[in-house]
């Protein structure tokens, strides 16, 4: 970790994609995405058109971006499955009294006569991955969160800002991963399980697009249709013939066979993809929860204030992709994470000034629950815990 510590002794490098130094004048672009009835739209793709900047709306439809004055003449684009793409000049959006973007439903009804058998769509989508996704070496700037949960209460939380070089679904693994900044809560766990691999790698390992969809091992049915950015979408669900509990749901474009979203009952995972400036798809948002049960000792029962001899344990994960860089001359990622180390054990200097000026997404329900749980244990707010337990 020496090279990492040497590199992070300076604050200058934090002026990368989608976050800005305190000395740089920035403009906050924040608001809410709703439909015409006022219902919030989660996980909508919010991008600065033709720029490698963007974010996703939270489960409550809120979003936040920090931009420079030079971006004010750019166009803000909002896309979501089932809705027409909405575009507005940033300067016009800022003039609005109410910072709400209302997107209109895009009604789609596919003609069953023209449809193929359900199994054909995952086959075609798998073949089209090279054409539909960003596969040349690129850099993703991401915010990664993991909470350790014991008996349904979050007792330890880690947040990392990271840079990744990747080749998208054409590569089974992430190429390089650099931990740039990090912070964690107080550790209130009584059962300190470890993941001997940074959890962001498990995100890739469990991505069926990377491992290639084994469509013949599933029974497929059409379960719906929708649209995305002007393209009709068919929604198909596959049930594993071996493990009936395992199901995957794919949202596939009818013209391109691009996969805009997929869900899996394995760890309740969701992966959402959005378009890069060239129209190719890359990961935008991901969440999952890995659950299992563990027998506990009488002492642990007492500490956790439970009479149960077996309790649920979980890791809750969330990832926001904040930007993509496809210009290879600008890609700058150095592997600095030692294999066999749990992400909660990695020593990272804590810089409050970084986090105070970082373009954090609004709190999701996932994050609100974590903060509430951690504060409830001893009455100490998460922000206070950051300052107490992280080394500056």
LINVEN-V587272 format. One record per residue. N is the residue number from 1. RES is the residue in one small letter. PSI is psi in radians with two decimals (* if undefined). NEAR is the number of other ideal C-beta (glycine too) atoms within 10 Angstrom. D_CENTER is the distance of its C-alpha to the mean C-alpha in whole Angstrom. Layout:
BEGIN
[[N RES PSI NEAR D_CENTER] [N RES PSI NEAR D_CENTER]]
END
This chain:
BEGIN
[[1 x 0.04 14 26] [2 x -0.77 7 29] [3 x -0.61 10 28] [4 x -0.79 20 24] [5 x -0.69 12 27] [6 x -0.74 9 29] [7 x -0.61 13 26] [8 x 0.15 20 24] [9 x -0.31 8 28] [10 x 2.60 8 28] [11 x -0.07 14 25] [12 x -0.60 6 26] [13 x -0.15 12 23] [14 x -0.06 19 20] [15 x 1.02 13 21] [16 x -2.83 17 19] [17 x 2.35 19 16] [18 x 0.22 23 15] [19 x 2.67 23 17] [20 x 2.68 19 21] [21 x 2.76 14 23] [22 x -0.52 12 25] [23 x -0.27 7 28] [24 x 2.32 11 27] [25 x 2.19 7 27] [26 x 2.78 17 24] [27 x 2.25 15 23] [28 x 2.19 12 21] [29 x 1.85 22 20] [30 x 2.61 12 18] [31 x -2.84 23 19] [32 x 2.45 19 18] [33 x 2.19 26 18] [34 x 2.91 17 20] [35 x -3.05 16 22] [36 x -0.27 10 26] [37 x -0.02 7 27] [38 x 0.04 10 25] [39 x 2.28 9 22] [40 x 2.56 16 18] [41 x 1.91 21 16] [42 x 2.66 19 12] [43 x 0.44 20 9] [44 x 2.55 27 12] [45 x 2.08 26 11] [46 x 2.07 25 13] [47 x 2.69 25 15] [48 x 2.00 21 18] [49 x 2.33 15 20] [50 x 0.22 11 21] [51 x 2.71 15 19] [52 x 0.89 22 16] [53 x 2.52 25 15] [54 x -3.12 25 12] [55 x -3.00 28 9] [56 x 2.61 25 8] [57 x 2.68 27 11] [58 x -3.13 26 10] [59 x -0.22 18 12] [60 x 0.14 16 15] [61 x 0.05 22 15] [62 x 2.73 18 15] [63 x 2.84 24 13] [64 x 2.37 16 15] [65 x 2.48 23 15] [66 x 2.15 21 18] [67 x 2.92 21 20] [68 x 2.84 13 24] [69 x -0.51 10 27] [70 x -0.34 7 27] [71 x -0.12 19 24] [72 x -0.45 15 26] [73 x -0.03 9 28] [74 x 2.95 18 25] [75 x 2.30 16 23] [76 x 2.21 26 20] [77 x 2.32 20 19] [78 x 2.13 22 17] [79 x 2.46 21 16] [80 x 2.56 29 15] [81 x 2.22 19 17] [82 x 0.02 18 20] [83 x 2.71 22 21] [84 x 2.45 17 23] [85 x 2.33 19 21] [86 x 2.39 17 22] [87 x 2.47 12 23] [88 x 2.50 14 25] [89 x 2.43 14 26] [90 x -0.74 19 24] [91 x -0.57 14 28] [92 x -0.66 11 28] [93 x -0.71 15 25] [94 x -0.43 16 26] [95 x -0.31 8 30] [96 x 2.39 11 29] [97 x -0.75 5 30] [98 x 2.04 8 27] [99 x 1.04 14 24] [100 x 2.30 13 23] [101 x 2.11 22 22] [102 x 2.08 16 23] [103 x 2.54 19 22] [104 x 2.47 11 25] [105 x 2.44 14 24] [106 x 1.69 19 25] [107 x 2.21 9 27] [108 x 2.41 16 27] [109 x 1.75 7 30] [110 x 2.50 16 30] [111 x 1.98 6 34] [112 x -0.47 8 34] [113 x -0.58 5 37] [114 x -0.10 7 35] [115 x 2.58 14 32] [116 x 3.05 12 32] [117 x 2.55 10 32] [118 x -0.64 20 28] [119 x -0.38 16 28] [120 x -0.52 14 28] [121 x -0.80 24 25] [122 x -0.56 24 23] [123 x -0.87 16 26] [124 x -0.66 15 26] [125 x -0.69 24 22] [126 x -0.74 18 22] [127 x -0.53 11 25] [128 x -0.05 16 23] [129 x -0.67 20 20] [130 x -0.54 11 22] [131 x -0.47 11 23] [132 x -0.30 23 20] [133 x 2.75 20 17] [134 x 2.00 23 17] [135 x -0.28 17 19] [136 x 2.69 12 21] [137 x 2.24 17 20] [138 x 2.89 22 17] [139 x 2.33 25 15] [140 x 2.35 24 11] [141 x 2.12 23 11] [142 x 2.66 22 8] [143 x 2.11 21 8] [144 x 2.31 23 7] [145 x 2.44 19 9] [146 x 2.29 24 11] [147 x 2.37 25 14] [148 x 2.17 26 17] [149 x 2.25 22 19] [150 x 2.16 24 23] [151 x 0.74 19 25] [152 x 0.25 11 22] [153 x 2.27 17 22] [154 x 2.17 25 19] [155 x -0.02 22 21] [156 x 2.40 20 19] [157 x 2.41 26 16] [158 x 2.40 21 15] [159 x 2.24 22 12] [160 x 2.38 24 12] [161 x 2.22 24 12] [162 x 2.74 23 12] [163 x 2.40 22 13] [164 x 2.40 20 13] [165 x 2.42 21 16] [166 x 2.88 25 15] [167 x 0.38 17 17] [168 x -2.77 24 14] [169 x -0.19 26 16] [170 x -0.23 14 19] [171 x 2.34 14 19] [172 x -0.49 12 18] [173 x 2.78 11 17] [174 x 2.50 21 15] [175 x -1.00 14 18] [176 x 2.56 16 18] [177 x 2.20 23 16] [178 x 2.16 18 17] [179 x 2.01 22 16] [180 x -0.85 22 17] [181 x 2.69 21 17] [182 x 2.82 23 16] [183 x 2.74 23 18] [184 x 2.84 21 18] [185 x 3.10 29 20] [186 x 2.63 19 24] [187 x 1.80 14 24] [188 x 0.29 19 25] [189 x 2.59 15 25] [190 x -0.35 16 28] [191 x 1.67 16 27] [192 x 1.33 13 25] [193 x 2.67 13 23] [194 x 2.60 12 22] [195 x 2.01 17 19] [196 x 0.77 8 21] [197 x 2.35 15 18] [198 x 2.35 22 15] [199 x -0.35 20 13] [200 x -0.46 22 10] [201 x -0.61 16 13] [202 x -0.57 16 13] [203 x -0.72 22 10] [204 x -0.71 20 12] [205 x -0.56 13 15] [206 x 0.09 17 14] [207 x 1.96 18 13] [208 x -0.33 21 16] [209 x -0.61 21 16] [210 x -0.64 19 16] [211 x -0.03 12 19] [212 x 2.23 11 20] [213 x 2.09 20 21] [214 x 1.24 13 24] [215 x -0.46 21 25] [216 x -0.25 11 29] [217 x 0.08 13 28] [218 x 2.68 21 26] [219 x 2.14 13 28] [220 x 2.48 20 27] [221 x 2.62 12 27] [222 x 2.25 16 26] [223 x -0.03 12 25] [224 x 3.12 14 24] [225 x 2.79 18 24] [226 x -2.67 21 22] [227 x 2.81 22 21] [228 x 2.09 25 19] [229 x 0.74 19 20] [230 x -0.05 11 24] [231 x 2.32 16 23] [232 x 2.54 16 24] [233 x 2.40 25 22] [234 x 2.41 22 23] [235 x 2.08 19 21] [236 x 2.55 24 22] [237 x 2.35 17 22] [238 x 2.33 25 23] [239 x 2.22 16 25] [240 x 2.32 16 26] [241 x -0.40 11 29] [242 x -0.88 7 29] [243 x 1.72 11 27] [244 x -0.41 9 27] [245 x -0.35 8 24] [246 x 2.06 15 22] [247 x 2.53 16 21] [248 x 2.53 22 18] [249 x 2.24 16 18] [250 x 2.40 26 17] [251 x 1.83 23 17] [252 x 2.27 23 20] [253 x 2.37 22 21] [254 x -0.42 19 25] [255 x -0.81 9 26] [256 x -0.36 17 24] [257 x 0.41 20 22] [258 x 2.53 23 19] [259 x 1.97 26 16] [260 x -0.37 27 14] [261 x 2.53 21 12] [262 x 2.62 21 13] [263 x 2.60 17 13] [264 x 2.46 19 15] [265 x -0.22 14 17] [266 x 1.91 16 17] [267 x 0.37 18 15] [268 x 0.82 13 14] [269 x 2.53 20 11] [270 x 2.30 17 9] [271 x 2.21 22 8] [272 x 2.34 23 8] [273 x 2.59 27 10] [274 x 3.03 26 12] [275 x 2.36 22 15] [276 x 2.99 18 16] [277 x -0.50 14 19] [278 x 0.07 9 21] [279 x -0.17 11 19] [280 x 2.68 20 18] [281 x 2.49 22 14] [282 x 2.78 20 11] [283 x 2.33 24 8] [284 x -0.70 27 6] [285 x 2.58 24 3] [286 x 2.49 23 3] [287 x 2.68 21 6] [288 x 2.85 20 9] [289 x 2.00 15 13] [290 x 2.02 19 15] [291 x 2.58 12 19] [292 x 3.01 9 22] [293 x 2.63 11 26] [294 x 2.38 13 28] [295 x 2.42 9 32] [296 x 2.76 21 32] [297 x 2.86 11 36] [298 x -0.66 8 38] [299 x -0.74 9 37] [300 x -0.60 17 33] [301 x -0.73 16 34] [302 x -0.78 12 36] [303 x -0.65 14 33] [304 x -0.01 17 31] [305 x 0.91 7 34] [306 x 2.67 14 33] [307 x -0.06 7 36] [308 x 2.41 12 34] [309 x -0.25 11 34] [310 x 2.26 10 31] [311 x 2.72 18 28] [312 x 2.38 13 24] [313 x 2.65 19 22] [314 x 2.70 18 18] [315 x 2.18 19 15] [316 x 2.24 22 12] [317 x 2.59 21 9] [318 x 2.43 22 5] [319 x 2.31 24 3] [320 x 2.23 22 3] [321 x 2.09 23 6] [322 x -0.20 26 9] [323 x 2.77 21 12] [324 x 2.47 24 13] [325 x 2.06 20 17] [326 x -0.16 17 19] [327 x 1.92 9 22] [328 x -0.47 11 23] [329 x -0.29 6 26] [330 x -0.05 11 23] [331 x 2.24 14 20] [332 x 1.60 12 21] [333 x 2.26 21 19] [334 x 2.19 14 21] [335 x 2.17 15 21] [336 x 0.29 21 21] [337 x 2.12 20 20] [338 x 2.26 11 23] [339 x 2.60 9 22] [340 x 0.24 9 23] [341 x 2.21 16 22] [342 x 2.51 17 20] [343 x -0.43 23 17] [344 x -0.24 20 19] [345 x -0.09 13 22] [346 x 2.22 18 21] [347 x 2.04 11 23] [348 x 2.15 22 22] [349 x 2.35 15 24] [350 x 2.18 16 23] [351 x 1.70 18 23] [352 x -0.59 13 23] [353 x -0.54 12 24] [354 x -0.91 20 20] [355 x -0.54 17 18] [356 x -0.42 9 21] [357 x 0.13 20 20] [358 x 2.52 17 16] [359 x 1.26 22 15] [360 x 2.47 18 13] [361 x 2.75 21 11] [362 x 2.73 18 13] [363 x 2.25 15 13] [364 x 2.94 22 11] [365 x -0.65 11 14] [366 x -0.87 17 12] [367 x -0.65 22 13] [368 x -0.72 14 16] [369 x -0.72 17 17] [370 x -0.85 27 16] [371 x -0.72 18 18] [372 x -0.77 12 21] [373 x -0.83 19 22] [374 x -0.63 22 22] [375 x -0.59 16 24] [376 x -0.40 11 26] [377 x -0.87 14 27] [378 x 0.20 9 30] [379 x 0.27 7 29] [380 x 2.07 15 27] [381 x 2.67 11 24] [382 x -0.74 19 21] [383 x -0.66 14 22] [384 x -0.69 13 25] [385 x -0.72 22 24] [386 x -0.84 18 22] [387 x -0.47 12 26] [388 x -0.66 10 28] [389 x -0.26 13 26] [390 x 2.41 18 24] [391 x 2.21 7 27] [392 x * 8 27]]
END
